[in-house]
Amino acid sequence: MREVLGRHFETVLELEAGELADGGDVMVAPDVVFIGLSARTNHAGAEALVAALAKLGKTGRVAQTPETILHFKTASSLLDEETVLVTGAMARSGIFVGFDTVIVPEDEEAAANALRVNDVVLVGDRFAKTIAMLDNAGYAVRPLPVTEIGKIDAGLS
């Protein structure tokens, strides 16, 4: 894979053996890259990713993902440059200092795994309260069916 990536990118950075960082635990905001520690992203991987990001002039911020959550992005999504859609547990983690947070209703926690594409927020169609909350806040919301992918604890991100 390194060879193929090298054909398309001037700089290709790698993690070493034992340094684990899963894409579901990485959320890119304009001024910071959030890295959640989880069963799939270890401390060594998170710190190595922070060092790699620094070589690219970016800042990484590491936080412990609440242990009941599979991935960092299972419980948080970037809505815009300064606002994050989160579960209550993720909001209490303290990682989003300096960001506005929109907390999903407790019975719709899976709605926090949304996906912003340009100015549209894709969200599961079964999360009526979250859809209404985002719509009322002025976001362009596009509900999508996520029932089947939700069966394997996955979501839009």
Secondary structure, DSSP 8 states (H G I E B T S, - for coil): -HHHHHHH-S------TT----GGGEEE-SS-EEEEE-SSS-HHHHHHHHHHHHHTT--EEEEE--TT-SSGGGSEEEEETTEEEE-HHHHTTSTTTTSEEEE--GGGGGGGS-EEETTEEEEETT-HHHHHHHHHTT-EEEEE--HHHHTTT----
